[in-house]
Amino acid sequence: MNLKEKIDVQKIKGKINEIFNSKWFVIIIGILIFLKTIFFYQNTIMIREKLNFNIVMGTITFIAIMMLICLIFPNKQRIFTILTFDIVISILLFSDNLYYLYSSNVLSVEQISNLQYGEEIMSTLPMLISIRHIVYFIDIILIFILLGTKYLKIKDNIKLNKRGKALRIFAGSLAIFIYVAFGNTYSSKSFEDPYNKDLQIKKSSIYGYHIADIQNAFQIKKQAVYNNKSDMETDYNKLKDDYNAKYSTSNYELQGAIKGKNIIILQLESIQEFVLHKTINGKEITPNLNKFLEENIEFSNMFMQSYSSTADSEFSTISSLYPMENGMSYSKYNSNKIDDIFTMFHQGDYTTSYMHGNYGFFWNRVNVYSNLPVDNLEFKDSFEDVSENIMGYLSDELLYNQAVEKLTNYEKPFMSYIVSASSHTNFSLDGLEDRSKVQIDVGEYKGTFFGNYLESVNYADYAFGIFIDNLKEAGLYDDTVILLYGDHNGIDMYNEEMLDYLQKENPNLNDIDIKLNYIRVACGMKIPGIEHLKIEKPVSKLDIKPTFAYSCNLDEGFALGTNMFARKDFACLNNERIITSRYYFDENWYEINSGDLVDLESLPIEERELLLEYQFDMRTELDISKSIQIYNLLK
C-alpha cells in the first residue's frame, strides 16, 4: 500500500470514528432498529399483509423516544446506551420471532413462571433458527469486531457549553412529551383487544404491546370484566339460555346413548388434521387413524383451544373454559375451583384416571390433578416398564401397552384420560429403538422439520394401532367409547415444506386455508353402534365435556362449550378468532372458500347481524372465562 492509499484509509477511518462519536451514530442505530423491527413484522404477524399506519408510526414513536434518551448523555454513555438499546431490542425481536414460529404467539412477562418448561422450547430452536435471523445481530457483531480491533475508538467526554446542556434538556423534555402525547396512546391501544396479540401489535407496535404487557402483569385483576360471581353468572345464564334456545336440538339422537359404557379420552401430541387420509411416496401417513375414523365418527373441523401448550389443551378439555396465557391455567391458577370432567363422571359412578408418560412435575400436573377427583393418577413413575423413552417421555407404545393393563383392572365403568407424547416437538424421535416402526419415506422432506414431523406422526399412528389391538385382545374395545384428538399444532403456520406439500394437493391454497390448517387438529369418536359418520361443523375442545354430559345423561355443570352433536354452527378461539362453516373472523370477516375479505355492509341484514352476534358471544365467553380464573369465581 502506497502513501496516498494509507492517507485515504486514515481519512476514511477518521471519518467513521467521527460519525461513531457523534450524535449521527444514534440516528444510524435508530434507523437500523427500525429496519429490524420491520423485518420482524414481515416474518411474523404481517407475513402476508401490508404494514399499516398505526404499526409504522407506533414503531417510529418508541424508537424516537429511545434515541432522544440516548442524546441526553455525554459521548461515552451515549454510545453505551444506544448499543445497549440495540442489543436488548435485537434479543427481544429475535426471541419474539422464534417464539412466534413455535406457537404463533409473542412472548409475555407472564411466562416467567413457566421458565422451568423452557427446555421443551429450547429443544426445538435448532429447527426454527434460520440464517436470515442474523439480521437481528449483524450490526452489533460488526461494531464489536471493529471495537475489538481498535478500528473504532470511543472518545472521552468533552465538557459541554451552555448550548450543549440546553440540547440535552431539550432532548429529555421532547422524549417525555412524545411518550405522553403519543407513546402512551399507542401502548394503550393494546388494551382494546385483550385476547388478540397480533391485533394488539398491529395497533400499538411490538414495543407498545410489550409496555402494555408489563403493565398488565402488575394489574392483572383489572383485566377481569367480572370481579364477583353474581354478575358473571347473570351474563353466563343469559348466554346459555340463548345457546339452548338456538342450538340445543341435536342433529343426532344420541342423548344417553353411551351411559354406563367405558370411556377413553385420548389426547394425541401435535396431530394436526391435514395429515389424515394423506399419502407420501405411495404410503398413508396415518393408516391406523384413517381406519378408525372411517369406521367411526370423524369431526373434520375440530379447532385447538391452545397457545401451543399441551397443558392448555388439557385445561380446555377438562373444564370447558378457555386457557389463560401459555400454560398459566396450570402453572399459576392450578388451585382454582373448576367444574371438571372427572367430577362430572363421578355423578355416574365412573372410576376415573389420568395417564401421562412424563413425570408429574411437568406442567404442574401432579398438583393440578391431585386437586381433582381422579381415582388413579398414573405418571411415568407409575409404570413398571420405562425402558424406551422418546423425546424424554415414555414411548407411546409402552404407554399404551401398560395403559391397557391398568384399564383391565379398573372397576367398570371407567373414564380414562390418556395423553400421548412421542410425536412431540422437535419430532426427531430421539430414543426410538426400532426406526423400522416409522413406515413412510418422506423423500425430499427428509431431515427437515416438516419431514421429522411426518415421521413422528407416522410412529404415533403405529403406536395407536397397537393400542387398538391391545384393547381388542383385552376384550375392552367393543363396549368402550373412545374420543381422540390432537392437542395442538405441530408445524408453524407458514412452514415452507408443509406449504409445498399442501399446495401439491391444492394449488389454489389461500391464506385463510393456511390459517385454518394451523389450528385444525385431528378428532374422532367411537360410539358402539355408530358407523361411518362425518361431522363437518366447527367444534372446539370446550365442547368435549358438554358432549359427554349429553351422551352419558350427566350434568355438565359450568361449561362454555356445547354438545358437538347439537346445532351450534360456530366455534370461538381464545385469541379472538371465530370459525363458522362459511366464514372466518380474525379482526375482519373472511370467506373461507375464496379467502376474500367480507364487506359486512353488502351482506343481507340477517346474515350481517348474525356475524356481529357471533363476535358479541365470543367476547362474552372470553370475558367470563378469564374472570373466573383471575378471581377464582367458581370456588
C-alpha positions as CSV (number, residue, x, y, z in Angstrom):
1,M,0.0,0.0,0.0
2,N,1.5,3.3,-1.1
3,L,1.5,6.5,1.0
4,K,-1.6,8.0,-0.8
5,E,-3.6,4.9,-0.2
6,K,-2.5,4.9,3.5
7,I,-3.6,8.5,3.8
8,D,-7.0,7.7,2.2
9,V,-7.6,4.8,4.6
10,Q,-6.7,7.0,7.5
11,K,-9.2,9.6,6.3
12,I,-11.9,7.0,5.9
13,K,-11.1,5.6,9.4
14,G,-11.2,9.1,10.8
15,K,-14.5,9.9,9.2
16,I,-16.1,6.7,10.5
17,N,-14.8,7.4,14.0
18,E,-16.1,11.0,13.8
19,I,-19.6,9.6,13.0
20,F,-19.3,6.9,15.6
21,N,-18.6,9.5,18.3
22,S,-21.2,11.9,17.1
23,K,-25.0,12.1,17.5
24,W,-25.3,10.8,14.0
25,F,-24.4,7.3,15.4
26,V,-27.6,7.4,17.5
27,I,-29.6,8.2,14.4
28,I,-27.9,5.4,12.4
29,I,-28.6,2.8,15.1
30,G,-32.2,4.1,15.4
31,I,-32.7,3.5,11.6
32,L,-31.2,0.0,11.9
33,I,-33.5,-0.8,14.8
34,F,-36.5,0.4,12.7
35,L,-35.4,-1.8,9.8
36,K,-35.0,-4.8,12.2
37,T,-38.5,-4.2,13.5
38,I,-40.0,-4.1,10.0
39,F,-38.2,-7.3,9.3
40,F,-39.8,-8.8,12.4
41,Y,-43.3,-7.8,11.4
42,Q,-42.9,-9.2,7.9
43,N,-41.7,-12.5,9.3
44,T,-44.4,-12.9,12.0
45,I,-47.7,-11.1,12.4
46,M,-47.7,-9.5,8.9
47,I,-46.1,-12.2,6.8
48,R,-48.7,-11.8,4.1
49,E,-50.1,-8.3,4.9
50,K,-49.0,-4.8,4.2
51,L,-47.8,-2.6,7.0
52,N,-50.4,-0.3,8.3
53,F,-50.1,3.3,9.5
54,N,-50.5,2.5,13.2
55,I,-47.8,-0.1,13.4
56,V,-45.3,2.1,11.5
57,M,-46.0,5.2,13.5
58,G,-46.0,3.4,16.8
59,T,-42.7,1.8,15.9
60,I,-41.2,5.2,14.9
61,T,-42.6,6.8,18.1
62,F,-40.9,4.4,20.5
63,I,-37.6,4.3,18.6
64,A,-37.6,8.1,18.6
65,I,-38.0,8.1,22.4
66,M,-35.1,5.7,22.7
67,M,-32.9,7.9,20.5
68,L,-33.8,11.0,22.5
69,I,-33.0,9.3,25.7
70,C,-29.5,8.5,24.3
71,L,-28.9,12.1,23.3
72,I,-29.2,13.2,26.9
73,F,-25.9,11.5,27.8
74,P,-22.3,12.6,27.0
75,N,-20.3,10.7,24.4
76,K,-19.2,7.5,26.2
77,Q,-22.5,7.0,28.0
78,R,-24.4,7.9,24.8
79,I,-22.6,5.1,22.8
80,F,-23.1,2.6,25.6
81,T,-26.8,3.4,25.9
82,I,-27.7,3.2,22.2
83,L,-25.7,0.0,21.9
84,T,-27.5,-1.4,25.0
85,F,-30.8,-0.5,23.4
86,D,-29.7,-2.1,20.2
87,I,-28.7,-5.4,21.9
88,V,-31.8,-5.6,24.1
89,I,-34.2,-4.8,21.2
90,S,-32.4,-7.3,18.9
91,I,-32.7,-10.1,21.5
92,L,-36.3,-9.2,22.1
93,L,-37.2,-9.2,18.4
94,F,-35.3,-12.4,17.8
95,S,-36.9,-14.1,20.8
96,D,-40.4,-13.0,19.8
97,N,-39.7,-14.1,16.2
98,L,-38.7,-17.6,17.3
99,Y,-41.5,-18.0,19.8
100,Y,-43.9,-16.9,17.1
101,L,-42.6,-19.7,14.9
102,Y,-43.1,-22.1,17.8
103,S,-46.6,-21.0,18.9
104,S,-47.9,-18.3,16.6
105,N,-47.7,-16.0,19.6
106,V,-45.2,-13.5,21.0
107,L,-43.7,-13.6,24.5
108,S,-45.3,-12.2,27.6
109,V,-43.8,-11.4,31.0
110,E,-46.5,-13.7,32.5
111,Q,-44.5,-16.6,31.1
112,I,-41.6,-16.0,33.6
113,S,-43.4,-18.5,35.8
114,N,-43.1,-21.1,33.0
115,L,-39.3,-20.9,32.7
116,Q,-39.0,-24.3,34.2
117,Y,-40.5,-25.7,31.0
118,G,-38.1,-23.8,28.7
119,E,-36.3,-27.0,27.8
120,E,-39.3,-28.0,25.7
121,I,-38.9,-24.9,23.6
122,M,-35.1,-24.8,23.6
123,S,-35.0,-28.3,22.1
124,T,-36.9,-27.0,19.1
125,L,-34.8,-23.9,18.5
126,P,-32.2,-25.5,16.2
127,M,-35.1,-26.4,13.8
128,L,-36.6,-22.9,14.0
129,I,-33.5,-20.7,13.6
130,S,-32.8,-19.6,10.0
131,I,-29.8,-17.9,8.5
132,R,-32.0,-14.8,7.9
133,H,-32.2,-14.3,11.7
134,I,-28.7,-12.9,11.6
135,V,-30.3,-9.7,10.5
136,Y,-31.1,-9.0,14.2
137,F,-27.4,-9.1,15.2
138,I,-25.2,-8.4,12.2
139,D,-24.7,-4.7,13.1
140,I,-23.9,-5.5,16.7
141,I,-21.4,-8.2,15.7
142,L,-19.7,-5.8,13.2
143,I,-19.5,-2.9,15.8
144,F,-17.9,-5.1,18.5
145,I,-15.4,-6.6,15.9
146,L,-14.4,-3.1,15.0
147,L,-14.1,-2.1,18.6
148,G,-12.0,-5.2,19.4
149,T,-9.6,-4.5,16.5
150,K,-9.5,-0.8,17.6
151,Y,-10.7,0.3,14.2
152,L,-13.3,2.2,16.2
153,K,-12.4,4.2,19.3
154,I,-14.6,5.8,21.8
155,K,-13.5,9.3,22.5
156,D,-13.5,10.8,26.0
157,N,-16.4,13.0,27.1
158,I,-16.0,16.7,26.3
159,K,-17.1,19.5,28.5
160,L,-20.4,20.8,27.4
161,N,-21.1,24.5,26.8
162,K,-24.5,26.1,27.6
163,R,-25.8,25.2,24.1
164,G,-24.9,21.5,24.6
165,K,-26.6,21.4,28.0
166,A,-29.7,23.1,26.6
167,L,-29.8,20.5,23.8
168,R,-29.7,17.7,26.4
169,I,-32.5,19.2,28.4
170,F,-34.5,19.7,25.2
171,A,-33.9,16.0,24.1
172,G,-35.1,14.7,27.5
173,S,-38.1,17.0,27.6
174,L,-39.0,16.0,24.0
175,A,-38.7,12.3,24.9
176,I,-41.2,12.8,27.8
177,F,-43.5,14.8,25.6
178,I,-43.6,12.2,22.8
179,Y,-44.3,9.4,25.2
180,V,-47.1,11.3,27.0
181,A,-48.6,12.6,23.8
182,F,-48.1,9.6,21.5
183,G,-46.3,6.6,23.2
184,N,-48.8,6.1,25.9
185,T,-51.6,6.4,23.4
186,Y,-50.1,3.6,21.3
187,S,-49.4,1.3,24.2
188,S,-53.0,1.9,25.4
189,K,-54.3,0.5,22.1
190,S,-53.2,-2.9,23.3
191,F,-55.9,-2.9,25.9
192,E,-58.6,-2.6,23.2
193,D,-58.2,-6.2,22.1
194,P,-57.1,-8.1,25.2
195,Y,-57.2,-11.6,23.6
196,N,-55.7,-11.0,20.2
197,K,-52.0,-10.3,20.4
198,D,-51.5,-9.9,16.7
199,L,-54.1,-7.1,16.7
200,Q,-52.5,-5.5,19.7
201,I,-49.2,-5.3,17.9
202,K,-50.8,-4.0,14.7
203,K,-52.4,-1.2,16.7
204,S,-49.6,-0.3,19.0
205,S,-46.3,-1.8,17.6
206,I,-44.3,-4.6,19.2
207,Y,-42.9,-2.0,21.7
208,G,-46.4,-0.7,22.6
209,Y,-47.5,-4.3,23.1
210,H,-44.6,-5.1,25.5
211,I,-45.1,-2.0,27.5
212,A,-48.8,-2.8,27.9
213,D,-48.0,-6.4,28.7
214,I,-45.7,-5.3,31.6
215,Q,-48.5,-3.0,32.9
216,N,-51.0,-5.9,32.6
217,A,-48.7,-8.1,34.7
218,F,-48.8,-5.6,37.6
219,Q,-52.6,-5.1,37.3
220,I,-53.8,-8.5,36.3
221,K,-57.1,-8.1,38.1
222,K,-58.0,-5.1,36.0
223,Q,-58.2,-7.4,33.0
224,A,-61.2,-9.2,34.5
225,V,-64.6,-7.9,33.4
226,Y,-66.3,-9.6,36.3
227,N,-65.0,-9.4,39.9
228,N,-67.9,-11.2,41.6
229,K,-69.7,-14.5,40.9
230,S,-73.2,-12.9,40.8
231,D,-72.5,-10.6,37.9
232,M,-70.6,-13.3,36.0
233,E,-73.4,-15.9,36.5
234,T,-76.1,-13.4,35.3
235,D,-74.3,-13.0,31.9
236,Y,-73.4,-16.7,31.8
237,N,-77.0,-17.7,32.3
238,K,-78.2,-15.3,29.6
239,L,-75.6,-16.7,27.2
240,K,-76.5,-20.4,28.0
241,D,-80.2,-19.6,27.7
242,D,-79.6,-18.1,24.3
243,Y,-77.5,-21.0,23.2
244,N,-80.1,-23.6,24.4
245,A,-82.8,-21.8,22.6
246,K,-80.9,-21.7,19.3
247,Y,-78.7,-24.8,19.4
248,S,-79.9,-27.4,22.0
249,T,-81.6,-29.6,19.4
250,S,-79.3,-32.4,18.4
251,N,-78.7,-33.4,14.8
252,Y,-78.3,-37.0,16.0
253,E,-80.3,-38.9,18.6
254,L,-77.5,-39.8,21.0
255,Q,-78.7,-38.5,24.3
256,G,-77.8,-41.1,27.0
257,A,-76.5,-43.4,24.2
258,I,-73.2,-44.2,26.0
259,K,-74.5,-44.2,29.6
260,G,-72.6,-46.8,31.6
261,K,-70.1,-47.6,28.9
262,N,-66.3,-47.4,29.4
263,I,-64.8,-44.2,28.1
264,I,-61.3,-43.3,26.9
265,I,-60.3,-39.8,26.1
266,L,-57.0,-40.0,24.1
267,Q,-55.0,-36.8,23.6
268,L,-52.6,-37.2,20.7
269,E,-49.5,-35.0,20.7
270,S,-49.3,-32.5,17.9
271,I,-51.5,-34.4,15.5
272,Q,-53.0,-31.9,13.0
273,E,-55.9,-32.7,10.8
274,F,-54.1,-32.2,7.4
275,V,-52.1,-35.4,7.9
276,L,-55.2,-37.6,7.9
277,H,-56.2,-39.6,4.8
278,K,-52.9,-38.4,3.1
279,T,-50.1,-40.3,1.5
280,I,-46.5,-39.6,0.8
281,N,-44.5,-41.6,-1.7
282,G,-47.4,-44.0,-2.0
283,K,-47.9,-44.8,1.7
284,E,-50.6,-43.5,4.1
285,I,-49.1,-41.2,6.8
286,T,-51.7,-42.3,9.3
287,P,-53.2,-45.7,8.2
288,N,-54.5,-46.7,11.7
289,L,-56.1,-43.3,12.5
290,N,-57.6,-43.3,9.0
291,K,-59.2,-46.7,9.6
292,F,-60.5,-45.7,13.0
293,L,-62.1,-42.5,11.5
294,E,-63.6,-44.3,8.5
295,E,-65.2,-46.9,10.8
296,N,-66.5,-44.4,13.4
297,I,-67.3,-40.7,13.8
298,E,-64.9,-38.1,12.3
299,F,-65.0,-34.5,13.3
300,S,-63.2,-32.8,10.4
301,N,-63.3,-29.3,11.9
302,M,-62.0,-29.6,15.5
303,F,-60.1,-26.5,16.4
304,M,-57.5,-26.2,19.1
305,Q,-58.1,-24.1,22.2
306,S,-54.4,-23.6,23.0
307,Y,-51.4,-21.4,22.9
308,S,-49.5,-24.5,21.6
309,S,-49.2,-26.0,25.1
310,T,-50.4,-29.5,25.9
311,A,-51.5,-28.2,29.3
312,D,-53.8,-25.6,27.6
313,S,-55.5,-28.4,25.6
314,E,-56.0,-30.5,28.8
315,F,-57.4,-27.5,30.7
316,S,-60.0,-26.8,27.9
317,T,-61.0,-30.4,27.8
318,I,-61.5,-31.0,31.5
319,S,-63.1,-27.6,32.3
320,S,-64.8,-26.3,29.1
321,L,-63.1,-23.0,29.8
322,Y,-60.6,-21.1,27.7
323,P,-56.9,-21.4,28.7
324,M,-55.0,-18.4,30.0
325,E,-51.7,-17.3,28.7
326,N,-49.4,-20.2,27.6
327,G,-49.9,-22.8,30.4
328,M,-50.9,-20.3,33.1
329,S,-54.1,-22.1,33.9
330,Y,-51.9,-25.0,35.1
331,S,-48.9,-23.2,36.4
332,K,-50.4,-20.1,38.1
333,Y,-54.1,-20.9,38.6
334,N,-53.8,-24.6,39.4
335,S,-55.5,-24.4,42.8
336,N,-58.7,-22.7,41.4
337,K,-62.0,-24.5,41.6
338,I,-63.4,-25.6,38.2
339,D,-66.4,-27.8,37.2
340,D,-64.1,-30.5,35.9
341,I,-64.9,-33.6,33.8
342,F,-63.8,-36.0,36.5
343,T,-66.3,-34.7,38.9
344,M,-68.9,-34.9,36.2
345,F,-68.2,-38.6,35.6
346,H,-68.3,-39.4,39.3
347,Q,-72.0,-38.5,39.1
348,G,-72.4,-41.7,37.1
349,D,-70.1,-43.7,39.4
350,Y,-67.3,-44.0,36.9
351,T,-63.8,-44.9,38.0
352,T,-61.6,-42.0,36.8
353,S,-58.0,-42.0,35.8
354,Y,-55.4,-39.8,34.1
355,M,-52.3,-41.2,32.4
356,H,-49.2,-39.5,31.0
357,G,-45.8,-40.9,30.2
358,N,-44.0,-38.0,31.8
359,Y,-43.3,-37.1,35.5
360,G,-46.0,-35.3,37.4
361,F,-44.0,-32.1,38.0
362,F,-44.0,-31.2,34.3
363,W,-46.7,-28.5,33.7
364,N,-47.5,-28.9,37.4
365,R,-49.8,-31.8,36.5
366,V,-49.3,-33.6,39.9
367,N,-50.7,-30.5,41.7
368,V,-53.5,-29.9,39.1
369,Y,-54.8,-33.5,39.0
370,S,-54.3,-34.1,42.7
371,N,-56.7,-31.3,43.4
372,L,-59.3,-33.0,41.2
373,P,-61.3,-36.2,41.9
374,V,-59.0,-38.5,39.9
375,D,-59.2,-42.0,41.3
376,N,-56.0,-43.3,39.6
377,L,-53.2,-40.8,38.8
378,E,-50.7,-42.5,36.6
379,F,-47.5,-40.7,35.7
380,K,-44.2,-42.1,34.4
381,D,-43.1,-43.4,37.8
382,S,-46.4,-45.4,38.0
383,F,-45.4,-47.6,35.0
384,E,-43.2,-50.6,35.5
385,D,-41.6,-50.7,32.1
386,V,-39.8,-47.4,31.3
387,S,-37.2,-48.9,29.1
388,E,-37.9,-46.9,26.0
389,N,-38.2,-43.1,26.2
390,I,-38.8,-40.9,23.1
391,M,-38.1,-37.2,23.5
392,G,-37.7,-37.8,27.2
393,Y,-41.2,-39.3,27.6
394,L,-42.3,-42.9,27.9
395,S,-42.8,-44.1,24.3
396,D,-46.4,-44.2,23.1
397,E,-46.1,-47.9,22.6
398,L,-45.0,-48.6,26.1
399,L,-47.6,-46.2,27.5
400,Y,-50.4,-47.8,25.6
401,N,-49.3,-51.4,26.4
402,Q,-49.3,-50.6,30.1
403,A,-52.4,-48.4,30.0
404,V,-54.5,-51.3,28.7
405,E,-53.2,-53.5,31.5
406,K,-54.3,-50.9,34.1
407,L,-57.7,-50.4,32.4
408,T,-58.5,-54.1,32.7
409,N,-58.0,-53.9,36.4
410,Y,-60.2,-50.8,37.0
411,E,-63.7,-51.2,38.3
412,K,-66.2,-50.7,35.4
413,P,-67.4,-48.4,34.0
414,F,-64.2,-46.3,33.8
415,M,-63.3,-43.0,32.3
416,S,-59.6,-42.7,31.5
417,Y,-57.9,-39.6,30.1
418,I,-54.7,-40.7,28.4
419,V,-52.1,-38.3,27.0
420,S,-49.5,-39.4,24.4
421,A,-46.2,-37.6,23.8
422,S,-43.9,-39.4,21.3
423,S,-44.8,-37.0,18.4
424,H,-43.6,-34.1,20.5
425,T,-41.5,-31.3,19.0
426,N,-38.7,-31.3,17.8
427,F,-40.0,-34.5,16.2
428,S,-36.6,-36.2,16.0
429,L,-38.0,-39.4,17.8
430,D,-34.8,-39.5,19.9
431,G,-34.8,-42.7,21.9
432,L,-36.9,-44.8,19.5
433,E,-35.0,-48.1,19.4
434,D,-36.5,-49.6,16.2
435,R,-36.7,-47.0,13.5
436,S,-38.5,-49.5,11.2
437,K,-41.6,-48.6,13.1
438,V,-41.5,-45.4,11.0
439,Q,-43.1,-46.9,7.9
440,I,-43.1,-44.0,5.5
441,D,-40.4,-42.4,3.2
442,V,-40.7,-38.7,3.4
443,G,-38.4,-38.3,0.4
444,E,-37.5,-34.7,-0.4
445,Y,-38.5,-33.6,3.1
446,K,-36.0,-35.9,4.8
447,G,-34.1,-34.1,7.5
448,T,-36.4,-31.1,7.5
449,F,-38.6,-30.0,10.4
450,F,-41.6,-31.0,8.3
451,G,-40.1,-34.3,7.4
452,N,-39.4,-35.1,11.0
453,Y,-42.9,-34.2,11.9
454,L,-44.4,-36.6,9.3
455,E,-42.2,-39.4,10.6
456,S,-43.2,-38.7,14.2
457,V,-46.9,-38.7,13.3
458,N,-46.4,-42.0,11.5
459,Y,-44.8,-43.5,14.6
460,A,-47.6,-42.1,16.8
461,D,-50.1,-43.7,14.3
462,Y,-48.2,-47.0,14.5
463,A,-48.5,-46.9,18.3
464,F,-52.2,-46.0,18.1
465,G,-52.7,-49.2,16.1
466,I,-51.0,-51.2,18.8
467,F,-53.3,-49.6,21.4
468,I,-56.5,-50.5,19.4
469,D,-55.2,-54.1,19.0
470,N,-54.5,-54.4,22.7
471,L,-57.9,-53.1,23.6
472,K,-59.5,-55.7,21.4
473,E,-57.3,-58.5,22.8
474,A,-58.3,-57.4,26.4
475,G,-62.0,-57.5,25.4
476,L,-62.4,-53.8,26.1
477,Y,-62.8,-52.4,22.6
478,D,-66.3,-53.3,21.6
479,D,-68.0,-51.8,24.7
480,T,-65.7,-48.7,25.1
481,V,-66.3,-45.2,23.8
482,I,-63.1,-43.6,22.5
483,L,-62.7,-39.9,21.8
484,L,-59.3,-38.9,20.3
485,Y,-58.0,-35.6,19.2
486,G,-54.8,-33.7,18.6
487,D,-53.8,-31.3,21.4
488,H,-52.4,-28.5,19.2
489,N,-50.5,-27.8,16.0
490,G,-47.1,-29.3,15.4
491,I,-45.9,-27.2,12.4
492,D,-45.6,-23.4,12.3
493,M,-48.2,-21.8,10.1
494,Y,-46.0,-20.9,7.2
495,N,-43.5,-23.7,7.2
496,E,-42.2,-23.8,3.6
497,E,-42.1,-27.6,3.2
498,M,-45.6,-28.0,4.6
499,L,-47.0,-25.4,2.3
500,D,-45.2,-27.1,-0.6
501,Y,-46.8,-30.4,0.4
502,L,-50.3,-28.8,0.8
503,Q,-50.1,-26.9,-2.5
504,K,-49.4,-30.1,-4.4
505,E,-52.8,-31.3,-3.4
506,N,-54.5,-27.9,-3.6
507,P,-52.8,-25.4,-5.9
508,N,-55.4,-22.7,-5.0
509,L,-54.5,-22.8,-1.3
510,N,-55.3,-19.3,0.1
511,D,-54.1,-17.6,3.3
512,I,-57.4,-18.4,5.2
513,D,-56.8,-22.1,4.3
514,I,-53.3,-21.8,5.8
515,K,-54.5,-20.2,9.0
516,L,-57.3,-22.8,9.5
517,N,-54.9,-25.6,8.7
518,Y,-52.7,-24.3,11.6
519,I,-55.4,-24.5,14.2
520,R,-57.4,-27.6,12.9
521,V,-56.5,-30.8,14.7
522,A,-57.4,-34.5,14.3
523,C,-60.6,-35.6,16.0
524,G,-62.7,-38.8,16.0
525,M,-65.1,-40.6,18.3
526,K,-66.1,-44.3,18.5
527,I,-69.6,-44.9,19.8
528,P,-70.7,-48.5,19.7
529,G,-73.3,-48.9,17.0
530,I,-72.5,-45.7,15.1
531,E,-70.5,-46.1,11.9
532,H,-69.2,-44.1,9.0
533,L,-70.3,-40.6,10.3
534,K,-68.5,-37.4,9.3
535,I,-69.4,-34.2,11.1
536,E,-68.0,-31.1,9.4
537,K,-69.4,-28.3,11.6
538,P,-66.8,-26.3,13.6
539,V,-66.2,-27.6,17.2
540,S,-63.5,-26.9,19.8
541,K,-62.0,-28.5,22.9
542,L,-64.6,-26.7,25.1
543,D,-67.3,-28.8,23.5
544,I,-65.9,-32.2,24.8
545,K,-67.2,-32.1,28.3
546,P,-70.8,-31.0,27.3
547,T,-70.8,-33.7,24.6
548,F,-70.1,-36.4,27.2
549,A,-72.6,-34.9,29.6
550,Y,-75.3,-35.1,26.8
551,S,-74.4,-38.7,25.7
552,C,-74.0,-40.0,29.2
553,N,-77.0,-38.2,30.8
554,L,-74.8,-36.3,33.2
555,D,-74.9,-32.7,34.4
556,E,-72.3,-30.7,32.6
557,G,-72.0,-28.1,35.4
558,F,-70.4,-24.9,34.4
559,A,-69.3,-25.1,30.7
560,L,-68.8,-22.6,27.9
561,G,-68.8,-25.3,25.2
562,T,-71.8,-27.0,23.7
563,N,-72.6,-30.6,22.7
564,M,-70.8,-31.4,19.4
565,F,-73.8,-33.3,18.1
566,A,-76.0,-30.2,18.5
567,R,-76.6,-27.4,16.0
568,K,-74.3,-24.7,17.2
569,D,-72.7,-23.6,14.0
570,F,-69.6,-21.7,15.1
571,A,-66.5,-22.1,17.3
572,C,-64.6,-19.4,19.2
573,L,-60.9,-19.5,19.9
574,N,-59.1,-17.9,22.8
575,N,-57.3,-15.3,20.6
576,E,-60.5,-13.7,19.4
577,R,-60.9,-15.8,16.3
578,I,-64.2,-17.3,15.1
579,I,-64.9,-20.1,12.6
580,T,-68.2,-20.8,11.0
581,S,-69.0,-23.2,8.2
582,R,-68.6,-20.4,5.8
583,Y,-66.7,-17.5,7.4
584,Y,-63.5,-16.9,9.4
585,F,-63.1,-14.0,11.8
586,D,-59.7,-12.5,12.5
587,E,-60.0,-8.8,13.1
588,N,-62.2,-8.9,9.9
589,W,-64.5,-11.5,8.4
590,Y,-63.2,-13.6,5.5
591,E,-65.0,-16.1,3.3
592,I,-63.3,-19.4,3.8
593,N,-63.6,-20.9,0.3
594,S,-62.2,-17.8,-1.5
595,G,-60.1,-16.2,1.2
596,D,-61.7,-12.9,0.3
597,L,-62.4,-10.1,2.8
598,V,-66.2,-9.8,3.6
599,D,-67.9,-6.5,3.2
600,L,-70.4,-6.7,6.0
601,E,-72.5,-3.9,4.5
602,S,-73.0,-5.9,1.4
603,L,-74.5,-8.9,3.3
604,P,-78.2,-9.4,3.9
605,I,-79.2,-7.7,7.2
606,E,-79.9,-11.1,8.9
607,E,-76.6,-12.5,8.0
608,R,-74.7,-9.4,9.0
609,E,-76.4,-9.3,12.4
610,L,-75.6,-13.0,12.9
611,L,-71.9,-12.4,12.3
612,L,-71.9,-9.5,14.7
613,E,-73.8,-11.6,17.3
614,Y,-71.0,-14.2,17.0
615,Q,-68.5,-11.5,17.9
616,F,-70.5,-10.5,20.9
617,D,-70.9,-14.1,22.1
618,M,-67.2,-14.7,21.6
619,R,-66.2,-11.7,23.7
620,T,-68.7,-12.7,26.4
621,E,-67.3,-16.2,26.6
622,L,-63.7,-15.0,26.8
623,D,-64.5,-12.4,29.4
624,I,-66.4,-14.9,31.6
625,S,-63.6,-17.5,31.3
626,K,-60.8,-15.0,32.1
627,S,-62.6,-13.5,35.1
628,I,-63.3,-17.0,36.5
629,Q,-59.6,-17.8,36.6
630,I,-58.4,-14.4,37.8
631,Y,-60.9,-14.2,40.6
632,N,-61.5,-17.9,41.2
633,L,-65.2,-17.3,40.8
634,L,-66.3,-21.0,40.8
635,K,-64.9,-21.6,44.3
